[in-house]
Amino acid sequence: MHEILAQEGYTSVSVDEAPVRELFPGVRHRPLWTGPSGAHADLLEMDAGASWPHRDVHEPGPEEVYVVAGTFHDGARDYPAGTFLHAPAGTWHVPSTATGCTLFLFYPEG
């Protein structure tokens, strides 16, 4: 059997080992990866009943969101687990959740 090695630059992180920071009550952020150009991937965990205290504006670039678990509310509608969202640069939402949710976030432009 041949050992298969990952290519140089290939990285991985366990979510459980990623540092966690509470942004607001019931809202936790875990950075997963940051690229040399500033692009980054993160996990956001929101407890049931948690909400962002103000508008979350997408600057300088877009935000990509995948709802991993629970139901995410953007201030206008609910998105269940399995939903992908693209928020163009300059748009905003007010994140909240009645049930709790886990979001995978990707910022391709930092």
Secondary structure as GFF3:
##gff-version 3
##sequence-region A 1 110
A	DSSP	three_ten_helix	15	17	.	.	.	ID=ss1
A	DSSP	beta_strand	21	24	.	.	.	ID=ss2
A	DSSP	beta_strand	27	34	.	.	.	ID=ss3
A	DSSP	beta_strand	40	46	.	.	.	ID=ss4
A	DSSP	beta_strand	56	57	.	.	.	ID=ss5
A	DSSP	beta_strand	63	73	.	.	.	ID=ss6
A	DSSP	beta_strand	78	80	.	.	.	ID=ss7
A	DSSP	beta_strand	84	87	.	.	.	ID=ss8
A	DSSP	beta_strand	92	93	.	.	.	ID=ss9
A	DSSP	beta_strand	101	107	.	.	.	ID=ss10
###
